[in-house]
Amino acid sequence: MNLRIPGPTPCPPEVLEAVSGQMINHRGAEFAELISRVTSGLKQVFQTKNDVLILTASGTGALEAMVVNTLSPGDRVLAVSIGAFGDRLAGIAQTYGADVVRLEYEWGRAADPEDVRKALAADATIKAVLVTHNETSTGVTNPLAEIARVVKEAGRLVVVDAISSLGSIPVPVDEWKLDVVASGSQKGWMVPPGLAFVSMSDEAWRAYEAARMPRVYFDLKRAKESAEKGQTPWTPAVSLFYGMDVALRLMLAEGLEQIYQRHARLGQFTRDGVKALGLELFADERFASNTVTTIKVPEGLDGKEITRRVRREFDVELAGGQAKLSGKVFRIGHLGLVSEADLQATLDALRAVLPALGFTGAVARQQA
């Protein structure tokens, strides 16, 4: 299967072999060494000296952890949303009682840092800004460095969903002064789903001390105290730690700059290939993601039928649209373990399937 969705992503053979390892005592010395190595590797990829904590959870668990560890019911927060996952982060904060002010954009666009500046200038009671770095539902990467600069100039907390960006595109946590940042193992990290990572700055820990939202499993202070003893507060997904250990070794051997350049190259390769087929990109190309490309379903075609035929006839798994984009777009993931050959096979499958479904664009003219 050519798995071309934006997560879970394919795993290297070395990672799959590692996760099949026998269990160890998660309160013993061997696990203590393992969590120490994994944490050290994560800090290198996060490019931070801040605490990085590991949770056994999906990426959404990390989003919830960011919210409940830094906010109190009634706290006013600005939620910058450009798609389904921005809405999810805002919804989590609202569920726990935050007073959420939404700065929403038409799906396919990126957020404008100047809009964030104006929103913060107009409301001195806003405590934190929630922002998704890379919105996989639309294939857009927000200008996070500029947004974070505006937020920190205003003296507010910047809380970032970097689930589908960290490990694939640059997210220098310390350089950009990001207070709380989340990611998850099933994306560019090339590990099965089930581990989530959260970094916390000194300012974030000060917010923790004042935060009054309820938390037990996702209490990051407990995670920090346990990590200092080489443990986790609750039973960890030991197998995934094995896989993460190997994945980090592979990533650091490749080098962060090389990883970023590879994803940039593959992102451009995909966008160029899609346009050559006569298809239209959904995202504003100035902010197009290098981890996932979102394509408009051509007029008169069924998006679900496109993904079904490509899967059935060519063993290529594409992602459909989410929420209000269901049936209107389809998506090609190109993060983690992926090559030009994988993406060319995907484009070739589309080239074969689209005319059979009635597409009359460039690909159909090429075959005429």
MARLO-683927 format. One record per residue (C-alpha): x negated, y negated, z negated; chain; residue in one letter. Coordinates in nm, 3 decimals, decimal comma, padded with zeros to 5 digits, m for minus. Each point is the difference from the previous one (the first is absolute). Last residue first. Example, Ala and Ser with C-alpha at 12.3 -4.5 7.8 and 13.67 -1.06 7.14 Angstrom:
// MARLO-683927
@c1 m01,367 | c2 00,106 | c3 m00,714 | chain A | res S
@c1 00,137 | c2 00,344 | c3 m00,066 | chain A | res A
***
This chain:
// MARLO-683927
@c1 00,628 | c2 m01,196 | c3 02,623 | chain A | res A
@c1 m00,206 | c2 00,102 | c3 m00,302 | chain A | res Q
@c1 m00,156 | c2 m00,342 | c3 m00,049 | chain A | res Q
@c1 00,339 | c2 m00,163 | c3 00,048 | chain A | res R
@c1 00,143 | c2 00,211 | c3 m00,282 | chain A | res A
@c1 m00,287 | c2 m00,094 | c3 m00,230 | chain A | res V
@c1 00,041 | c2 m00,368 | c3 00,086 | chain A | res A
@c1 00,364 | c2 m00,016 | c3 m00,105 | chain A | res G
@c1 00,299 | c2 00,197 | c3 00,128 | chain A | res T
@c1 00,067 | c2 00,214 | c3 m00,308 | chain A | res F
@c1 00,273 | c2 00,254 | c3 00,073 | chain A | res G
@c1 m00,070 | c2 00,269 | c3 m00,260 | chain A | res L
@c1 m00,216 | c2 00,201 | c3 00,240 | chain A | res A
@c1 m00,191 | c2 m00,322 | c3 00,073 | chain A | res P
@c1 m00,084 | c2 m00,032 | c3 m00,373 | chain A | res L
@c1 m00,118 | c2 00,357 | c3 m00,063 | chain A | res V
@c1 m00,312 | c2 00,029 | c3 00,213 | chain A | res A
@c1 m00,158 | c2 m00,337 | c3 m00,074 | chain A | res R
@c1 00,102 | c2 00,040 | c3 m00,365 | chain A | res L
@c1 m00,192 | c2 00,327 | c3 m00,020 | chain A | res A
@c1 m00,301 | c2 m00,160 | c3 00,170 | chain A | res D
@c1 00,007 | c2 m00,283 | c3 m00,255 | chain A | res L
@c1 m00,005 | c2 00,250 | c3 m00,284 | chain A | res T
@c1 m00,278 | c2 00,203 | c3 00,160 | chain A | res A
@c1 m00,196 | c2 m00,324 | c3 00,040 | chain A | res Q
@c1 00,053 | c2 m00,070 | c3 m00,371 | chain A | res L
@c1 m00,138 | c2 00,334 | c3 m00,111 | chain A | res D
@c1 m00,290 | c2 m00,032 | c3 00,246 | chain A | res A
@c1 m00,078 | c2 m00,350 | c3 m00,126 | chain A | res E
@c1 m00,046 | c2 00,151 | c3 m00,344 | chain A | res S
@c1 00,187 | c2 00,030 | c3 m00,328 | chain A | res V
@c1 m00,082 | c2 00,099 | c3 m00,359 | chain A | res L
@c1 00,107 | c2 m00,310 | c3 m00,192 | chain A | res G
@c1 00,228 | c2 m00,240 | c3 00,178 | chain A | res L
@c1 00,159 | c2 00,001 | c3 00,344 | chain A | res H
@c1 00,375 | c2 00,034 | c3 m00,053 | chain A | res G
@c1 00,225 | c2 m00,041 | c3 00,303 | chain A | res I
@c1 00,344 | c2 m00,146 | c3 m00,067 | chain A | res R
@c1 00,345 | c2 00,004 | c3 00,155 | chain A | res F
@c1 00,237 | c2 m00,290 | c3 00,025 | chain A | res V
@c1 00,374 | c2 m00,070 | c3 00,027 | chain A | res K
@c1 00,137 | c2 00,334 | c3 m00,121 | chain A | res G
@c1 m00,044 | c2 m00,101 | c3 m00,363 | chain A | res S
@c1 m00,127 | c2 m00,359 | c3 m00,007 | chain A | res L
@c1 00,254 | c2 m00,107 | c3 m00,264 | chain A | res K
@c1 m00,146 | c2 00,248 | c3 m00,250 | chain A | res A
@c1 m00,302 | c2 00,176 | c3 00,152 | chain A | res Q
@c1 m00,088 | c2 00,070 | c3 00,362 | chain A | res G
@c1 m00,123 | c2 00,339 | c3 00,115 | chain A | res G
@c1 m00,340 | c2 00,154 | c3 m00,055 | chain A | res A
@c1 m00,174 | c2 00,206 | c3 00,267 | chain A | res L
@c1 m00,096 | c2 00,367 | c3 m00,024 | chain A | res E
@c1 m00,174 | c2 00,133 | c3 00,311 | chain A | res V
@c1 00,049 | c2 00,370 | c3 00,075 | chain A | res D
@c1 00,033 | c2 m00,075 | c3 00,372 | chain A | res F
@c1 00,343 | c2 00,127 | c3 00,103 | chain A | res E
@c1 00,185 | c2 00,016 | c3 m00,331 | chain A | res R
@c1 m00,172 | c2 m00,294 | c3 m00,171 | chain A | res R
@c1 00,010 | c2 m00,230 | c3 00,300 | chain A | res V
@c1 00,360 | c2 00,100 | c3 00,065 | chain A | res R
@c1 00,112 | c2 m00,072 | c3 m00,356 | chain A | res R
@c1 m00,186 | c2 m00,333 | c3 m00,022 | chain A | res T
@c1 00,160 | c2 m00,123 | c3 00,321 | chain A | res I
@c1 00,342 | c2 00,139 | c3 m00,095 | chain A | res E
@c1 m00,009 | c2 m00,192 | c3 m00,327 | chain A | res K
@c1 m00,077 | c2 m00,321 | c3 00,187 | chain A | res G
@c1 00,297 | c2 00,044 | c3 00,236 | chain A | res D
@c1 m00,050 | c2 m00,189 | c3 00,325 | chain A | res L
@c1 00,222 | c2 m00,264 | c3 00,159 | chain A | res G
@c1 m00,238 | c2 m00,289 | c3 m00,061 | chain A | res E
@c1 m00,349 | c2 00,120 | c3 m00,081 | chain A | res P
@c1 m00,070 | c2 00,094 | c3 m00,364 | chain A | res V
@c1 m00,230 | c2 m00,271 | c3 m00,135 | chain A | res K
@c1 m00,341 | c2 00,123 | c3 m00,109 | chain A | res I
@c1 m00,162 | c2 m00,017 | c3 m00,344 | chain A | res T
@c1 m00,374 | c2 00,065 | c3 m00,024 | chain A | res T
@c1 m00,148 | c2 00,126 | c3 m00,325 | chain A | res V
@c1 m00,338 | c2 m00,027 | c3 m00,173 | chain A | res T
@c1 m00,162 | c2 m00,291 | c3 00,186 | chain A | res N
@c1 00,305 | c2 m00,214 | c3 m00,065 | chain A | res S
@c1 00,103 | c2 m00,274 | c3 00,240 | chain A | res A
@c1 m00,034 | c2 m00,351 | c3 m00,142 | chain A | res F
@c1 m00,071 | c2 m00,193 | c3 00,319 | chain A | res R
@c1 00,203 | c2 00,268 | c3 00,180 | chain A | res E
@c1 00,325 | c2 m00,116 | c3 m00,158 | chain A | res D
@c1 00,143 | c2 00,344 | c3 m00,058 | chain A | res A
@c1 00,254 | c2 00,191 | c3 00,212 | chain A | res F
@c1 m00,231 | c2 00,092 | c3 00,286 | chain A | res L
@c1 00,169 | c2 00,037 | c3 00,337 | chain A | res E
@c1 m00,038 | c2 00,305 | c3 00,223 | chain A | res L
@c1 m00,120 | c2 m00,013 | c3 00,360 | chain A | res G
@c1 m00,226 | c2 00,301 | c3 m00,040 | chain A | res L
@c1 m00,301 | c2 m00,231 | c3 00,017 | chain A | res A
@c1 00,146 | c2 m00,185 | c3 m00,299 | chain A | res K
@c1 m00,010 | c2 00,316 | c3 m00,210 | chain A | res V
@c1 m00,356 | c2 00,076 | c3 00,105 | chain A | res G
@c1 m00,124 | c2 m00,348 | c3 m00,085 | chain A | res D
@c1 00,168 | c2 00,017 | c3 m00,339 | chain A | res R
@c1 m00,144 | c2 00,343 | c3 m00,072 | chain A | res T
@c1 m00,356 | c2 m00,088 | c3 00,103 | chain A | res F
@c1 00,022 | c2 m00,323 | c3 m00,200 | chain A | res Q
@c1 00,095 | c2 00,193 | c3 m00,314 | chain A | res G
@c1 m00,266 | c2 00,261 | c3 00,068 | chain A | res L
@c1 m00,273 | c2 m00,264 | c3 00,030 | chain A | res R
@c1 00,113 | c2 m00,183 | c3 m00,313 | chain A | res A
@c1 00,019 | c2 00,330 | c3 m00,188 | chain A | res H
@c1 m00,353 | c2 00,091 | c3 00,107 | chain A | res R
@c1 m00,133 | c2 m00,344 | c3 m00,091 | chain A | res Q
@c1 00,151 | c2 00,023 | c3 m00,348 | chain A | res Y
@c1 m00,144 | c2 00,348 | c3 m00,056 | chain A | res I
@c1 m00,342 | c2 m00,111 | c3 00,129 | chain A | res Q
@c1 00,006 | c2 m00,295 | c3 m00,237 | chain A | res E
@c1 00,091 | c2 00,227 | c3 m00,290 | chain A | res L
@c1 m00,276 | c2 00,253 | c3 00,060 | chain A | res G
@c1 00,022 | c2 00,348 | c3 00,155 | chain A | res E
@c1 m00,171 | c2 00,153 | c3 m00,305 | chain A | res A
@c1 00,231 | c2 m00,202 | c3 m00,225 | chain A | res L
@c1 00,303 | c2 00,144 | c3 00,175 | chain A | res M
@c1 m00,120 | c2 00,360 | c3 m00,009 | chain A | res L
@c1 m00,090 | c2 m00,017 | c3 m00,371 | chain A | res R
@c1 00,332 | c2 m00,168 | c3 m00,070 | chain A | res L
@c1 00,182 | c2 00,282 | c3 00,176 | chain A | res A
@c1 m00,188 | c2 00,265 | c3 m00,200 | chain A | res V
@c1 00,086 | c2 m00,147 | c3 m00,340 | chain A | res D
@c1 00,354 | c2 m00,071 | c3 00,115 | chain A | res M
@c1 00,051 | c2 00,364 | c3 00,088 | chain A | res G
@c1 m00,114 | c2 00,123 | c3 m00,341 | chain A | res Y
@c1 00,213 | c2 m00,270 | c3 m00,165 | chain A | res F
@c1 00,290 | c2 00,129 | c3 00,207 | chain A | res L
@c1 m00,041 | c2 00,347 | c3 m00,144 | chain A | res S
@c1 00,004 | c2 m00,137 | c3 m00,356 | chain A | res V
@c1 00,339 | c2 m00,169 | c3 00,039 | chain A | res A
@c1 m00,027 | c2 m00,155 | c3 m00,345 | chain A | res P
@c1 00,176 | c2 00,103 | c3 m00,323 | chain A | res T
@c1 00,078 | c2 m00,319 | c3 m00,193 | chain A | res W
@c1 m00,219 | c2 m00,260 | c3 m00,169 | chain A | res P
@c1 m00,284 | c2 00,062 | c3 00,246 | chain A | res T
@c1 m00,346 | c2 00,108 | c3 m00,111 | chain A | res Q
@c1 m00,367 | c2 m00,091 | c3 00,001 | chain A | res G
@c1 00,017 | c2 m00,166 | c3 m00,343 | chain A | res K
@c1 m00,008 | c2 m00,352 | c3 00,150 | chain A | res E
@c1 00,257 | c2 00,128 | c3 00,247 | chain A | res A
@c1 00,239 | c2 00,068 | c3 m00,289 | chain A | res S
@c1 m00,021 | c2 m00,358 | c3 m00,124 | chain A | res E
@c1 00,049 | c2 m00,136 | c3 00,351 | chain A | res K
@c1 00,298 | c2 00,226 | c3 00,073 | chain A | res A
@c1 00,160 | c2 m00,092 | c3 m00,332 | chain A | res R
@c1 m00,049 | c2 m00,367 | c3 00,085 | chain A | res K
@c1 00,149 | c2 00,071 | c3 00,343 | chain A | res L
@c1 00,337 | c2 00,109 | c3 m00,140 | chain A | res D
@c1 00,156 | c2 00,178 | c3 00,299 | chain A | res F
@c1 00,127 | c2 00,304 | c3 m00,190 | chain A | res Y
@c1 00,134 | c2 m00,218 | c3 m00,282 | chain A | res V
@c1 00,114 | c2 m00,342 | c3 00,114 | chain A | res R
@c1 00,271 | c2 m00,246 | c3 m00,097 | chain A | res P
@c1 m00,046 | c2 m00,361 | c3 00,121 | chain A | res M
@c1 m00,144 | c2 m00,216 | c3 m00,276 | chain A | res R
@c1 m00,315 | c2 m00,147 | c3 00,155 | chain A | res A
@c1 m00,202 | c2 m00,237 | c3 m00,221 | chain A | res A
@c1 m00,299 | c2 00,229 | c3 m00,052 | chain A | res E
@c1 00,026 | c2 00,118 | c3 00,360 | chain A | res Y
@c1 m00,030 | c2 m00,358 | c3 00,128 | chain A | res A
@c1 m00,337 | c2 m00,021 | c3 m00,176 | chain A | res R
@c1 m00,091 | c2 00,329 | c3 00,171 | chain A | res W
@c1 00,095 | c2 m00,153 | c3 00,335 | chain A | res A
@c1 m00,224 | c2 m00,297 | c3 m00,070 | chain A | res E
@c1 m00,289 | c2 00,234 | c3 m00,070 | chain A | res D
@c1 00,070 | c2 00,167 | c3 00,335 | chain A | res S
@c1 00,190 | c2 00,329 | c3 00,037 | chain A | res M
@c1 m00,044 | c2 00,255 | c3 00,279 | chain A | res S
@c1 00,272 | c2 00,260 | c3 00,061 | chain A | res V
@c1 m00,040 | c2 00,336 | c3 00,171 | chain A | res F
@c1 00,260 | c2 00,262 | c3 00,087 | chain A | res A
@c1 m00,051 | c2 00,374 | c3 00,041 | chain A | res L
@c1 00,270 | c2 00,235 | c3 00,128 | chain A | res G
@c1 m00,006 | c2 00,019 | c3 00,377 | chain A | res P
@c1 m00,268 | c2 00,212 | c3 00,171 | chain A | res P
@c1 m00,342 | c2 m00,163 | c3 00,053 | chain A | res V
@c1 m00,128 | c2 m00,190 | c3 00,304 | chain A | res M
@c1 m00,076 | c2 m00,326 | c3 m00,189 | chain A | res W
@c1 00,154 | c2 m00,195 | c3 00,286 | chain A | res G
@c1 00,349 | c2 00,092 | c3 m00,120 | chain A | res K
@c1 00,105 | c2 00,289 | c3 m00,222 | chain A | res Q
@c1 m00,214 | c2 m00,095 | c3 m00,301 | chain A | res S
@c1 00,187 | c2 m00,315 | c3 m00,098 | chain A | res G
@c1 m00,083 | c2 m00,368 | c3 m00,052 | chain A | res S
@c1 00,081 | c2 m00,275 | c3 m00,247 | chain A | res A
@c1 m00,159 | c2 m00,336 | c3 m00,077 | chain A | res V
@c1 00,040 | c2 m00,228 | c3 m00,302 | chain A | res V
@c1 m00,193 | c2 m00,326 | c3 m00,041 | chain A | res D
@c1 m00,138 | c2 m00,062 | c3 00,348 | chain A | res L
@c1 m00,285 | c2 m00,251 | c3 m00,010 | chain A | res K
@c1 m00,071 | c2 00,027 | c3 00,376 | chain A | res W
@c1 m00,368 | c2 00,076 | c3 m00,061 | chain A | res E
@c1 00,088 | c2 00,229 | c3 m00,290 | chain A | res D
@c1 00,251 | c2 00,213 | c3 00,186 | chain A | res V
@c1 m00,182 | c2 00,025 | c3 00,332 | chain A | res P
@c1 00,291 | c2 00,144 | c3 00,201 | chain A | res V
@c1 m00,140 | c2 00,070 | c3 00,347 | chain A | res P
@c1 00,187 | c2 00,253 | c3 00,216 | chain A | res I
@c1 00,021 | c2 00,378 | c3 m00,035 | chain A | res S
@c1 m00,080 | c2 00,097 | c3 m00,360 | chain A | res G
@c1 00,245 | c2 m00,251 | c3 m00,137 | chain A | res L
@c1 00,260 | c2 m00,089 | c3 00,263 | chain A | res S
@c1 00,293 | c2 00,239 | c3 m00,033 | chain A | res S
@c1 00,045 | c2 m00,024 | c3 m00,377 | chain A | res I
@c1 m00,122 | c2 m00,357 | c3 m00,032 | chain A | res A
@c1 00,307 | c2 m00,119 | c3 m00,193 | chain A | res D
@c1 m00,137 | c2 m00,312 | c3 m00,166 | chain A | res V
@c1 00,078 | c2 m00,197 | c3 m00,317 | chain A | res V
@c1 m00,143 | c2 m00,353 | c3 m00,011 | chain A | res V
@c1 00,039 | c2 m00,172 | c3 m00,339 | chain A | res L
@c1 00,046 | c2 m00,376 | c3 00,008 | chain A | res R
@c1 m00,241 | c2 m00,291 | c3 m00,049 | chain A | res G
@c1 00,114 | c2 m00,199 | c3 00,304 | chain A | res A
@c1 m00,345 | c2 00,029 | c3 00,154 | chain A | res E
@c1 00,028 | c2 00,374 | c3 m00,072 | chain A | res K
@c1 00,320 | c2 00,029 | c3 00,203 | chain A | res V
@c1 m00,133 | c2 m00,204 | c3 00,293 | chain A | res V
@c1 m00,322 | c2 00,203 | c3 00,015 | chain A | res R
@c1 00,201 | c2 00,323 | c3 m00,020 | chain A | res A
@c1 00,209 | c2 m00,101 | c3 00,302 | chain A | res I
@c1 m00,312 | c2 m00,087 | c3 00,199 | chain A | res E
@c1 m00,174 | c2 00,328 | c3 m00,079 | chain A | res A
@c1 00,323 | c2 00,194 | c3 00,056 | chain A | res L
@c1 00,067 | c2 m00,111 | c3 00,356 | chain A | res P
@c1 00,282 | c2 00,260 | c3 00,025 | chain A | res N
@c1 m00,051 | c2 00,309 | c3 00,213 | chain A | res T
@c1 00,297 | c2 00,089 | c3 00,221 | chain A | res V
@c1 00,106 | c2 00,339 | c3 00,136 | chain A | res G
@c1 00,368 | c2 m00,053 | c3 m00,084 | chain A | res T
@c1 00,081 | c2 00,278 | c3 m00,247 | chain A | res S
@c1 m00,369 | c2 00,041 | c3 m00,080 | chain A | res T
@c1 m00,030 | c2 m00,341 | c3 m00,164 | chain A | res E
@c1 m00,370 | c2 m00,052 | c3 m00,080 | chain A | res N
@c1 m00,077 | c2 m00,242 | c3 m00,282 | chain A | res H
@c1 00,330 | c2 00,013 | c3 m00,184 | chain A | res T
@c1 00,041 | c2 m00,299 | c3 m00,230 | chain A | res V
@c1 00,130 | c2 m00,067 | c3 m00,349 | chain A | res L
@c1 m00,076 | c2 m00,347 | c3 m00,138 | chain A | res V
@c1 m00,010 | c2 m00,056 | c3 m00,374 | chain A | res A
@c1 00,112 | c2 m00,242 | c3 m00,272 | chain A | res K
@c1 00,242 | c2 m00,228 | c3 00,183 | chain A | res I
@c1 00,110 | c2 m00,266 | c3 m00,248 | chain A | res T
@c1 m00,179 | c2 m00,284 | c3 00,184 | chain A | res A
@c1 00,250 | c2 00,019 | c3 00,284 | chain A | res D
@c1 m00,033 | c2 m00,234 | c3 00,300 | chain A | res A
@c1 m00,378 | c2 00,022 | c3 00,017 | chain A | res A
@c1 00,021 | c2 00,379 | c3 m00,002 | chain A | res L
@c1 00,248 | c2 00,008 | c3 00,288 | chain A | res A
@c1 m00,201 | c2 m00,256 | c3 00,195 | chain A | res K
@c1 m00,323 | c2 00,198 | c3 m00,032 | chain A | res R
@c1 00,175 | c2 00,323 | c3 00,097 | chain A | res V
@c1 00,140 | c2 m00,169 | c3 00,309 | chain A | res D
@c1 m00,351 | c2 m00,123 | c3 00,078 | chain A | res E
@c1 m00,130 | c2 00,356 | c3 m00,023 | chain A | res P
@c1 00,233 | c2 00,099 | c3 00,288 | chain A | res D
@c1 00,123 | c2 00,358 | c3 m00,023 | chain A | res A
@c1 m00,039 | c2 00,225 | c3 00,303 | chain A | res A
@c1 00,271 | c2 00,058 | c3 00,259 | chain A | res R
@c1 00,144 | c2 00,329 | c3 00,128 | chain A | res G
@c1 00,297 | c2 m00,009 | c3 m00,236 | chain A | res W
@c1 00,126 | c2 m00,356 | c3 m00,032 | chain A | res E
@c1 m00,145 | c2 m00,138 | c3 m00,319 | chain A | res Y
@c1 00,108 | c2 m00,003 | c3 m00,362 | chain A | res E
@c1 m00,117 | c2 m00,208 | c3 m00,292 | chain A | res L
@c1 00,209 | c2 00,149 | c3 m00,279 | chain A | res R
@c1 00,023 | c2 m00,148 | c3 m00,349 | chain A | res V
@c1 00,026 | c2 00,287 | c3 m00,247 | chain A | res V
@c1 00,101 | c2 m00,058 | c3 m00,361 | chain A | res D
@c1 m00,151 | c2 00,316 | c3 m00,144 | chain A | res A
@c1 00,237 | c2 00,243 | c3 m00,168 | chain A | res G
@c1 m00,157 | c2 00,341 | c3 00,058 | chain A | res Y
@c1 00,218 | c2 00,062 | c3 00,305 | chain A | res T
@c1 m00,102 | c2 m00,339 | c3 00,142 | chain A | res Q
@c1 m00,368 | c2 00,088 | c3 m00,013 | chain A | res A
@c1 00,066 | c2 00,332 | c3 00,170 | chain A | res I
@c1 00,214 | c2 m00,169 | c3 00,264 | chain A | res G
@c1 m00,272 | c2 m00,252 | c3 00,084 | chain A | res A
@c1 m00,246 | c2 00,286 | c3 00,053 | chain A | res L
@c1 00,251 | c2 00,184 | c3 00,219 | chain A | res R
@c1 00,083 | c2 m00,310 | c3 00,205 | chain A | res D
@c1 m00,369 | c2 m00,045 | c3 00,078 | chain A | res G
@c1 00,001 | c2 00,366 | c3 00,095 | chain A | res F
@c1 00,290 | c2 m00,039 | c3 00,242 | chain A | res A
@c1 m00,131 | c2 m00,306 | c3 00,181 | chain A | res G
@c1 m00,159 | c2 m00,346 | c3 m00,010 | chain A | res I
@c1 00,056 | c2 m00,071 | c3 m00,369 | chain A | res S
@c1 m00,171 | c2 m00,251 | c3 m00,228 | chain A | res V
@c1 00,145 | c2 00,045 | c3 m00,348 | chain A | res A
@c1 m00,042 | c2 m00,307 | c3 m00,221 | chain A | res L
@c1 00,039 | c2 00,081 | c3 m00,369 | chain A | res V
@c1 00,196 | c2 m00,154 | c3 m00,286 | chain A | res R
@c1 m00,035 | c2 00,196 | c3 m00,322 | chain A | res D
@c1 00,342 | c2 00,085 | c3 m00,143 | chain A | res G
@c1 m00,094 | c2 00,351 | c3 m00,106 | chain A | res P
@c1 m00,376 | c2 00,006 | c3 m00,059 | chain A | res S
@c1 m00,282 | c2 00,043 | c3 00,247 | chain A | res L
@c1 m00,354 | c2 00,137 | c3 00,030 | chain A | res T
@c1 00,014 | c2 00,371 | c3 m00,083 | chain A | res N
@c1 00,353 | c2 00,059 | c3 00,126 | chain A | res V
@c1 m00,065 | c2 m00,145 | c3 00,345 | chain A | res V
@c1 m00,334 | c2 00,157 | c3 00,084 | chain A | res M
@c1 00,115 | c2 00,339 | c3 m00,132 | chain A | res A
@c1 00,311 | c2 m00,011 | c3 00,219 | chain A | res E
@c1 m00,213 | c2 m00,060 | c3 00,307 | chain A | res L
@c1 m00,235 | c2 00,280 | c3 m00,105 | chain A | res A
@c1 00,293 | c2 00,237 | c3 m00,032 | chain A | res G
@c1 00,104 | c2 m00,107 | c3 00,350 | chain A | res T
@c1 m00,338 | c2 00,121 | c3 00,121 | chain A | res G
@c1 00,085 | c2 00,348 | c3 m00,118 | chain A | res S
@c1 m00,095 | c2 00,115 | c3 m00,347 | chain A | res A
@c1 m00,279 | c2 00,155 | c3 m00,205 | chain A | res T
@c1 m00,157 | c2 m00,327 | c3 m00,104 | chain A | res L
@c1 m00,360 | c2 m00,117 | c3 00,034 | chain A | res I
@c1 m00,122 | c2 m00,325 | c3 m00,151 | chain A | res L
@c1 m00,246 | c2 m00,246 | c3 00,150 | chain A | res V
@c1 m00,137 | c2 m00,247 | c3 m00,255 | chain A | res D
@c1 m00,158 | c2 m00,304 | c3 00,158 | chain A | res N
@c1 m00,352 | c2 m00,002 | c3 00,146 | chain A | res K
@c1 00,151 | c2 00,001 | c3 00,345 | chain A | res T
@c1 m00,066 | c2 00,091 | c3 00,360 | chain A | res Q
@c1 00,317 | c2 00,214 | c3 00,012 | chain A | res F
@c1 m00,214 | c2 00,249 | c3 00,193 | chain A | res V
@c1 m00,283 | c2 m00,014 | c3 m00,255 | chain A | res Q
@c1 00,243 | c2 00,002 | c3 m00,292 | chain A | res K
@c1 00,164 | c2 00,311 | c3 00,143 | chain A | res L
@c1 m00,335 | c2 00,179 | c3 00,011 | chain A | res G
@c1 m00,069 | c2 m00,075 | c3 m00,366 | chain A | res S
@c1 00,349 | c2 00,115 | c3 m00,097 | chain A | res T
@c1 m00,045 | c2 00,325 | c3 00,192 | chain A | res V
@c1 m00,337 | c2 00,068 | c3 m00,161 | chain A | res R
@c1 00,128 | c2 m00,073 | c3 m00,353 | chain A | res S
@c1 00,314 | c2 00,206 | c3 00,058 | chain A | res I
@c1 m00,215 | c2 00,299 | c3 00,099 | chain A | res L
@c1 m00,249 | c2 m00,030 | c3 m00,285 | chain A | res E
@c1 00,283 | c2 m00,010 | c3 m00,253 | chain A | res A
@c1 00,163 | c2 00,293 | c3 00,180 | chain A | res F
@c1 m00,309 | c2 00,211 | c3 m00,062 | chain A | res E
@c1 m00,032 | c2 m00,114 | c3 m00,361 | chain A | res A
@c1 00,343 | c2 00,120 | c3 m00,106 | chain A | res G
@c1 00,346 | c2 m00,148 | c3 m00,051 | chain A | res R
@c1 00,119 | c2 00,086 | c3 00,352 | chain A | res H
@c1 m00,127 | c2 00,353 | c3 m00,059 | chain A | res N
@c1 m00,069 | c2 00,137 | c3 00,347 | chain A | res I
@c1 00,220 | c2 00,136 | c3 00,278 | chain A | res M
@c1 m00,136 | c2 00,202 | c3 00,291 | chain A | res Q
@c1 m00,077 | c2 m00,175 | c3 00,328 | chain A | res G
@c1 00,245 | c2 m00,020 | c3 00,290 | chain A | res S
@c1 m00,021 | c2 m00,380 | c3 m00,002 | chain A | res V
@c1 m00,367 | c2 00,023 | c3 00,102 | chain A | res A
@c1 00,064 | c2 00,207 | c3 00,312 | chain A | res E
@c1 00,259 | c2 m00,249 | c3 00,119 | chain A | res L
@c1 m00,244 | c2 m00,285 | c3 m00,062 | chain A | res V
@c1 m00,281 | c2 00,171 | c3 00,191 | chain A | res E
@c1 00,237 | c2 00,075 | c3 00,288 | chain A | res P
@c1 00,073 | c2 m00,373 | c3 00,034 | chain A | res P
@c1 00,357 | c2 m00,102 | c3 m00,084 | chain A | res C
@c1 00,263 | c2 m00,124 | c3 00,244 | chain A | res P
@c1 00,208 | c2 m00,297 | c3 m00,113 | chain A | res T
@c1 00,301 | c2 m00,011 | c3 m00,228 | chain A | res P
@c1 00,044 | c2 m00,267 | c3 00,109 | chain A | res G
@c1 00,017 | c2 m00,248 | c3 00,286 | chain A | res P
@c1 00,132 | c2 00,265 | c3 00,244 | chain A | res I
@c1 m00,203 | c2 00,145 | c3 00,283 | chain A | res R
@c1 m00,035 | c2 00,362 | c3 m00,104 | chain A | res L
@c1 m00,135 | c2 00,182 | c3 00,307 | chain A | res N
@c1 00,127 | c2 00,346 | c3 m00,098 | chain A | res M
***
